[in-house]
Amino acid sequence: MKIIIIRFLQLLYRVWFYLLMSIPIVILFPILLILTVSEKLYPLFFWIARNIWANFVLYGMFLFPSIKRHQEIEKGESYMLIGNHTSMLDILMMLKVSKNPFVFVGKKELAKIPIFGFFYKGVCILVDRSSAKSRTAVYKSAQRRLKQGLSICIFPEGGVPDDLNIVLDEFKEGAFRLAIEHQIPIVPVVFLDNKKRFSYEFFSGSPGRTRAIVMEFLNTHGLKSSDATQIKLHARQAIYDHLS
């Protein structure tokens, strides 16, 4: 009987999450629609996503962000943000990490989510990881946004592992090659509680603290594309050490 009650509460918690995700988008739909017309308006869209949408969902779920910073993100600078990926909360928490506008590179499947997906595909860089052509297009889009002075966020595992027992999957090199090409710092972020608080397993989740650690930035100045593998391995190990 206890298990049935817990599962029912977890079901309600998940339904509540999707309601919270949708409510601000529905209310602000006309404004958000206008802000997606031009890439020049993206910083305003980002401000709403960070300060209204993310806070509404996180605190509405009784989740309380706690961010420890080993180094500060400077206003007006471009960065490559990376982090471990185990939960839908990773997107919300990454928005809390940086006040500087950044663009997510994410899987195209999320564009299928009602309401959220409409804006997701309008402001994010979508990738079909099974298509080499799509990966090339993503690279070019990311280059364009970096030249506009924005930052980029990529979860370098390339998706959430099917095996939920995997602590941290292997990293792809795309984020690191981009960072080296544009000589921008890499910002490793560790999400310690998102998997526990709201994993992709349907019957899971609970209120509580959601901690993130913004680690020391990885400098790419003077590096070449051939250094991408080494800095990728270094970044993964640094994140893994906090999770294990």
Secondary structure, DSSP 8 states (H G I E B T S, - for coil): -HHHHHHHHHHHHHHHHHHHHHHHHHHTHHHHHHHTS-GGGHHHHHHHIIIIIHHHHHHHTTEEEEEEESS---TT---EEEE---BTHHHHHHHHH-SS-EEEEEEGGGGGSTTHHHHHHHHSEEE-TT-HHHHHHHHHHHHHHHHTT-EEEE-TT-S--SSTT-SS----SHHHHHHHHTT--EEEEEESSHHHHHBSSSS----EEEEEEE---B--TT--GGGHHHHHHHHHHHHHHHH-
